[in-house]
Amino acid sequence: MPKLFRTVAALSTLVVASVAASAADLRKAPPAPPAPLPPPFTWNGFYIGGNLGGAWAHHDWNDSLFGLNFGDGNNNGVFIGGAQVGFNYQVNNFVVGVEGTFDWAATNNNNTTGIVVNGDLIRVTSNDTWISTLAARFGWAIDRLLIYGKAGGGWVGNNGFTVTNLTTGASFTGSNSNTASGWLLGAGLEWAFAENWSAKVEYDFLGLSSRTFTVPVVSPFLAGDTFTTNNNDVQMFTVGLNYRFNWGGYPAMSRY
């Protein structure tokens, strides 16, 4: 009998100890959940920004009376500066969007070297004053680096043609305001150095339509002669800064 009593007492002690340990475990605070991972970076959203850079214009000038090529306009680079606005949408690593730009161009004095006509040295001058583009943008994102291309159209404002007789000093100027349009191809790199801020470098080629200018019939030289631009284009290299209004959160994922 004493042996049975001792066995029952020992078992009771084990049960009480086990219940006490379980109660102590229940009183312990549960471990804190792991910190949530930050959402993946996305290029989604509208953005605005500014840019600075240089532009190089090219023109060939030909006339109708003599069939002469007045040579290339000087291709000296000029300063350009302006703004851009656009929209991006990201699916996995693929980013598509649209962007519009407007830039003012410094006076470029795009002069031909001049050619002798009937004993007089004739020069043609034309200055581009602004450049505007509208293009689709498509690229591949490697996290915060975006490699992209552009394709679309552009417009270049011009202050008109001036034909000058350097021998006599006489000159005539065409329309004070005219615009040439054309196609645009470009490429660039953009780096998001902060959540909403990114910097970019970009090259664009703008192939433009021809322009014409007819010397007035009252002119003392080349009366009625028509000048036409050929191989009319502008090349641009710019650096820019964008602020993105992040609306989309996570980049969209393909179902496949």
Backbone hydrogen bonds, N-H to C=O, Kabsch-Sander energy under -0.5 kcal/mol:
donor,donor_aa,acceptor,acceptor_aa,energy
5,F,1,M,-2.2
6,R,2,P,-2.4
7,T,3,K,-1.9
8,V,4,L,-2.4
9,A,5,F,-2.3
10,A,6,R,-2.1
11,L,7,T,-2.4
12,S,8,V,-2.2
13,T,9,A,-2.2
14,L,10,A,-2.0
15,V,11,L,-2.2
16,V,12,S,-2.5
17,A,13,T,-2.3
18,S,14,L,-2.4
19,V,15,V,-2.5
20,A,16,V,-2.3
21,A,17,A,-2.3
22,S,18,S,-2.4
23,A,19,V,-2.4
24,A,20,A,-2.1
25,D,21,A,-2.3
26,L,22,S,-2.1
27,R,23,A,-1.6
28,K,24,A,-0.8
28,K,25,D,-0.7
45,G,88,N,-2.1
46,F,245,F,-0.8
47,Y,86,G,-2.4
48,I,243,Y,-2.0
49,G,84,Q,-2.0
50,G,241,L,-1.7
51,N,82,G,-2.1
52,L,239,V,-2.4
53,G,80,I,-2.1
54,G,237,F,-2.3
55,A,78,V,-2.1
56,W,235,Q,-2.7
58,H,233,D,-2.6
60,D,230,N,-2.3
61,W,71,G,-1.0
62,N,228,T,-2.0
63,D,68,L,-1.6
64,S,226,T,-1.2
70,F,61,W,-2.9
70,F,68,L,-0.6
73,G,59,H,-2.3
74,N,111,N,-1.7
78,V,55,A,-2.3
80,I,53,G,-2.3
81,G,104,W,-1.6
82,G,51,N,-2.1
83,A,102,F,-2.1
84,Q,49,G,-2.0
85,V,100,G,-2.2
86,G,47,Y,-2.4
87,F,98,V,-2.0
88,N,45,G,-2.1
89,Y,96,V,-2.5
91,V,94,F,-3.1
92,N,252,A,-3.3
94,F,91,V,-2.4
95,V,139,G,-2.5
96,V,89,Y,-2.5
97,G,137,R,-2.1
98,V,87,F,-1.5
99,E,135,A,-2.7
100,G,85,V,-2.7
101,T,133,T,-2.3
102,F,83,A,-2.2
103,D,131,I,-2.9
104,W,81,G,-2.6
105,A,129,T,-2.5
106,A,79,F,-2.5
110,N,126,S,-0.9
111,N,109,N,-1.8
112,T,124,V,-2.1
114,G,70,F,-0.6
115,I,122,I,-2.1
117,V,120,D,-3.5
120,D,117,V,-2.2
122,I,115,I,-3.1
122,I,120,D,-0.7
123,R,164,T,-2.6
125,T,162,T,-2.7
126,S,110,N,-1.5
127,N,160,G,-0.6
129,T,157,G,-2.8
130,W,157,G,-1.0
131,I,103,D,-2.8
132,S,155,W,-2.8
133,T,101,T,-1.7
134,L,153,G,-2.4
135,A,99,E,-2.5
136,A,151,A,-2.6
137,R,97,G,-2.6
138,F,149,G,-2.1
139,G,95,V,-2.9
140,W,147,I,-2.5
141,A,93,N,-3.4
142,I,145,L,-3.4
143,D,141,A,-0.6
144,R,142,I,-0.5
145,L,142,I,-1.8
146,L,190,E,-3.0
147,I,140,W,-2.3
148,Y,146,L,-0.6
148,Y,188,G,-2.2
149,G,138,F,-2.7
150,K,186,G,-2.5
151,A,136,A,-1.8
152,G,184,L,-2.1
153,G,134,L,-2.4
154,G,182,G,-2.1
155,W,132,S,-3.0
156,V,180,A,-2.7
157,G,130,W,-2.1
158,N,178,N,-2.6
159,N,127,N,-2.2
162,T,125,T,-2.3
163,V,172,F,-2.8
164,T,123,R,-3.1
164,T,162,T,-0.5
165,N,170,A,-3.5
166,L,121,L,-2.5
166,L,164,T,-1.0
167,T,121,L,-0.7
169,G,165,N,-3.3
172,F,163,V,-2.1
174,G,161,F,-3.4
178,N,158,N,-1.9
180,A,156,V,-2.3
182,G,154,G,-1.9
183,W,207,G,-1.4
184,L,152,G,-2.6
185,L,205,F,-2.1
186,G,150,K,-2.0
187,A,203,Y,-2.2
188,G,148,Y,-2.3
189,L,201,V,-2.0
190,E,146,L,-2.4
191,W,199,A,-3.0
192,A,144,R,-2.6
193,F,191,W,-1.1
194,A,197,W,-1.7
198,S,242,N,-2.0
199,A,191,W,-2.4
200,K,240,G,-2.3
201,V,189,L,-2.1
202,E,238,T,-2.5
203,Y,187,A,-2.6
204,D,236,M,-2.5
205,F,185,L,-3.1
206,L,234,V,-3.0
207,G,183,W,-2.1
207,G,205,F,-0.6
208,L,206,L,-0.6
208,L,232,N,-2.9
209,S,181,S,-2.4
213,F,227,F,-2.3
215,V,213,F,-0.5
215,V,225,D,-3.2
219,S,216,P,-1.8
224,G,215,V,-1.7
225,D,222,L,-2.1
227,F,213,F,-3.6
228,T,62,N,-2.7
229,T,211,R,-2.4
230,N,60,D,-2.4
233,D,58,H,-1.8
233,D,231,N,-0.7
234,V,206,L,-2.2
235,Q,56,W,-2.5
236,M,204,D,-2.7
237,F,54,G,-2.4
238,T,202,E,-2.5
239,V,52,L,-2.8
240,G,200,K,-2.4
241,L,50,G,-2.3
242,N,198,S,-2.9
243,Y,48,I,-3.3
244,R,196,N,-3.2
245,F,46,F,-3.5
246,N,244,R,-1.1
247,W,245,F,-0.8
250,Y,248,G,-0.6
252,A,90,Q,-1.7
